[in-house]
């Protein structure tokens, strides 16, 4: 019979790292979408820069949403395994 091992600290670190992704991207995203078009006075270039800023904002927003979903899933996995581990420990304790 194989042992199942979950690195709970590693799982928590990964979740924390993923949580920080959204925080790290908020400032650059805000600057890109707010100032992209204002970087030049040439109308055609301003329009293209603003479209790029808007697309960047949308894409990073999606990444932030997915990162949040991954973080929540990792927390659910961590909690489920911690609960299972406790249940197994209780059963083994009762059998002694």
C-alpha positions, 0 to 999 in steps of 0.5 A: 500500500502506497503512502499519500503525502501532501506538502501542506506548507508547499501548497500554502506557499503556492496559494500565497504566491498565486494570491500575490499575482493579482496584487502585483498586476493591479498597479501596472494594469491601472497605469496601462489602461489609464495612460496608454492613449495619453502617451502621445498627441498623434491621434492614430497612435493614441487610438492604437495605444488606448486599444492596447491598454484596454486589451491589456487591462481585460487580459490581466483582469482575466488572469486575476480572476483565474488566479483567484479561482486557482487560489480558492481551489488550492485552499479547498484541497488543503482543507480537505486533506487536513480534515481527512488527515485528522479523521484518519488520525482519529480512527487510528487513535480509536483503534488502539 
